[in-house]
Amino acid sequence: MGEYTYGGALTLGAKVAADRLPLAAPIINKAIESTKAMPFSERIRSWINERWGTVANPKGSNE
């Protein structure tokens, strides 16, 4: 879940920026791809997964 949420948010932001600055689109896209590969990105994805786990399967739930 974290991979798609985080990646989707970055991609959406890149699309908005690229639509406003079409000549900079290749640079923006490269920056987003580089950001996705950074170590802090994995921590963000893990954090989203943890939060989603508490929503989807709260403690004490038998299901």
C-alpha distances in whole Angstrom, upper triangle without the diagonal:
4,6,5,6,8,10,11,12,14,15,16,18,20,21,23,24,25,27,29,30,30,32,30,27,27,27,24,22,23,22,19,18,20,18,15,17,18,18,17,13,12,13,11,8,9,10,7,6,10,10,7,9,13,12,11,14,16,19,22,20,22,19
4,5,5,6,8,10,10,12,14,15,16,18,20,21,22,24,25,27,28,29,30,28,25,25,25,22,20,21,19,16,16,17,15,12,14,15,14,13,10,9,10,8,4,6,8,5,5,9,9,8,10,13,13,13,15,17,20,23,22,24,22
4,6,5,6,8,10,11,12,14,15,16,18,20,21,22,24,26,26,26,28,25,22,22,22,19,17,18,17,14,13,15,13,9,11,13,13,13,9,8,11,9,6,8,10,8,8,12,13,12,14,17,17,16,19,21,23,26,25,27,24
4,6,5,6,8,10,10,12,14,15,16,18,20,20,22,24,25,25,27,24,21,22,22,19,17,18,18,14,14,16,14,11,14,16,17,16,12,12,14,12,9,12,13,10,10,14,14,12,15,18,17,16,19,21,24,27,25,27,24
4,6,5,6,9,10,10,12,14,15,17,18,20,21,23,24,25,27,24,22,22,22,19,17,19,18,14,15,17,14,12,15,16,17,15,12,12,13,10,8,11,11,8,9,13,12,11,14,16,15,15,18,20,23,26,25,27,24
4,5,5,6,9,10,11,12,14,16,17,18,20,22,22,23,25,22,20,20,19,16,15,16,15,11,12,13,11,8,12,13,13,12,8,10,11,8,6,10,10,8,10,13,13,12,15,18,17,18,20,22,25,28,27,29,27
4,5,5,6,9,10,10,12,14,15,16,18,20,21,21,22,20,17,17,17,14,12,13,13,9,9,12,10,7,11,12,14,13,9,11,13,10,9,13,14,11,13,16,16,15,18,21,20,20,23,25,28,31,30,31,29
4,5,5,6,9,10,10,12,14,15,16,19,20,20,22,20,17,18,18,15,13,15,15,11,12,15,13,11,14,16,18,16,13,14,16,13,11,15,15,13,14,18,17,16,19,21,20,20,23,25,28,31,30,31,29
4,5,5,6,9,10,11,12,14,15,17,18,19,21,19,16,18,17,14,13,15,14,10,12,15,12,11,15,15,17,15,12,14,15,12,11,15,15,12,15,18,16,16,19,21,20,21,24,25,28,31,30,32,30
4,5,5,6,9,10,11,12,14,16,16,17,19,16,14,15,14,10,10,12,10,7,9,11,9,8,12,13,15,14,11,14,15,12,12,16,16,14,17,19,19,18,22,23,23,24,26,28,31,34,33,35,33
4,5,5,6,9,10,10,12,14,15,15,17,15,12,13,13,10,8,11,11,7,9,12,11,10,13,15,18,17,14,16,18,15,15,18,19,17,19,22,21,20,23,26,25,25,28,30,33,36,34,36,34
4,5,5,6,9,10,11,13,14,15,17,15,13,15,15,12,11,14,13,10,13,15,14,13,17,18,21,19,16,19,20,17,16,20,20,17,20,23,21,20,24,26,24,25,28,30,33,36,34,37,34
4,5,5,6,9,10,11,12,14,16,14,12,14,13,10,10,13,11,9,12,14,12,13,17,17,20,18,15,18,20,16,17,20,20,18,21,23,22,22,25,27,26,27,30,31,34,37,36,38,36
4,5,5,6,8,10,10,11,13,10,8,10,10,6,7,10,9,7,10,12,11,12,15,16,20,18,16,19,21,18,18,22,22,20,23,25,25,24,28,29,28,29,32,34,36,40,39,41,38
4,5,5,6,9,10,10,13,11,8,11,12,9,8,12,12,10,13,15,15,15,18,20,23,22,19,22,24,21,20,24,24,22,24,27,26,25,29,31,29,30,33,35,38,41,39,41,39
4,6,5,6,9,10,13,12,10,13,14,10,11,15,14,12,15,18,17,17,21,22,25,23,20,24,25,22,22,26,25,23,26,28,27,26,30,31,30,31,34,35,38,42,40,42,40
4,5,5,6,8,11,9,8,11,11,8,10,13,12,11,14,16,15,17,20,20,24,22,20,23,25,22,22,26,26,24,27,29,28,28,32,33,32,33,36,37,40,43,42,45,42
4,5,5,5,8,6,5,8,9,7,8,12,12,11,14,16,16,17,20,21,25,24,21,25,26,24,24,28,28,26,28,31,30,30,33,35,34,34,38,39,42,45,44,46,44
4,6,6,9,9,8,12,13,11,12,15,15,15,17,20,19,20,23,25,28,27,24,27,29,26,26,30,30,28,30,33,32,31,35,36,34,35,39,40,43,46,45,47,44
4,6,9,9,9,13,13,11,13,16,16,16,19,21,20,22,25,25,29,27,25,29,30,27,28,31,31,29,32,34,33,33,36,37,36,37,40,42,45,48,47,49,47
4,6,5,7,10,10,9,12,14,14,15,18,19,19,21,24,24,28,27,25,28,30,27,28,32,32,30,33,35,34,34,38,39,38,39,42,43,46,50,48,51,48
4,5,5,8,10,10,11,14,15,15,17,19,20,21,24,25,29,28,26,29,31,28,29,32,33,31,33,36,35,35,38,40,39,39,43,44,47,50,49,51,48
4,6,8,9,10,11,13,14,16,17,19,20,22,24,25,29,28,27,30,32,30,30,34,34,33,35,38,37,37,40,42,41,42,45,47,49,53,51,53,51
4,6,5,6,9,10,11,12,14,15,16,19,20,21,25,25,23,26,28,26,27,31,31,30,32,35,34,34,37,39,39,39,42,44,46,50,49,51,48
4,5,5,6,9,10,11,12,14,15,17,19,20,24,24,21,24,27,25,25,28,29,28,30,33,32,32,35,37,36,37,40,41,44,47,46,48,46
4,5,5,6,9,10,11,12,14,16,17,19,23,23,21,24,26,25,25,28,29,28,30,33,33,32,35,38,37,37,40,42,45,48,47,48,46
4,5,5,6,9,10,10,12,14,16,17,20,21,19,22,24,23,24,27,28,27,29,32,32,32,35,37,37,37,40,41,44,47,46,48,46
4,5,5,6,9,10,10,12,15,16,19,19,17,20,22,20,21,24,25,24,26,29,29,29,32,34,33,34,37,38,41,44,43,45,43
4,5,5,6,9,10,11,13,15,18,18,16,19,21,19,19,23,24,23,25,28,28,27,30,32,32,32,35,37,39,43,42,43,41
4,5,5,6,9,10,11,13,16,17,15,18,21,19,20,23,24,23,25,28,29,28,31,33,33,34,36,38,40,44,43,44,42
4,6,5,6,9,10,11,14,14,13,16,18,17,18,21,22,22,24,26,27,27,30,32,32,32,35,36,38,42,41,43,41
4,5,5,6,9,10,14,13,11,14,16,15,15,18,19,18,20,23,23,23,26,28,28,29,31,33,35,39,38,40,38
4,5,5,7,9,13,13,11,13,16,15,15,18,20,19,20,23,24,24,26,29,29,29,31,33,35,39,38,39,37
4,5,5,7,10,11,10,13,15,15,15,18,20,20,21,24,25,25,27,29,30,30,33,34,36,39,39,41,39
4,5,5,9,9,7,10,12,11,12,15,16,16,18,21,21,22,24,26,27,28,30,31,33,37,36,38,36
4,6,8,9,6,8,11,10,10,13,15,14,16,19,19,20,22,24,25,25,27,29,31,34,33,35,33
4,7,9,7,8,11,12,11,14,16,16,17,20,21,22,23,26,27,27,29,30,32,35,35,36,35
4,6,5,7,10,10,11,13,15,16,17,19,21,22,23,25,27,27,29,30,31,35,35,37,35
4,5,6,7,9,10,11,13,15,16,17,19,20,22,24,25,26,27,28,29,33,33,34,33
4,5,5,6,9,10,11,13,14,15,17,18,20,21,23,24,25,26,27,31,31,33,32
4,5,5,6,9,10,11,12,14,15,16,18,20,21,22,24,25,26,30,30,32,30
4,5,5,6,9,10,10,12,14,15,16,19,20,21,22,23,24,28,28,29,28
4,5,5,6,9,10,10,12,14,15,17,19,20,21,21,22,26,26,28,27
4,5,5,6,9,10,11,12,14,16,17,18,20,20,22,26,26,28,27
4,5,5,6,9,10,10,12,14,15,16,18,19,21,24,24,26,24
4,5,5,6,9,10,10,13,14,15,16,17,18,22,22,23,22
4,5,5,6,9,10,11,13,14,15,16,17,21,21,23,22
4,5,5,6,8,10,11,12,14,15,17,20,20,22,21
4,5,5,6,9,10,10,12,13,15,18,18,20,18
4,5,5,6,9,10,10,11,12,16,16,18,17
4,5,5,7,9,10,10,12,16,16,18,18
4,5,5,6,8,10,12,16,14,17,15
4,5,5,6,7,9,13,12,14,13
4,6,5,5,7,11,10,13,13
4,6,6,9,12,11,14,13
4,6,10,12,10,12,10
4,7,8,6,9,8
4,6,6,9,9
4,5,9,10
4,6,9
4,6
4
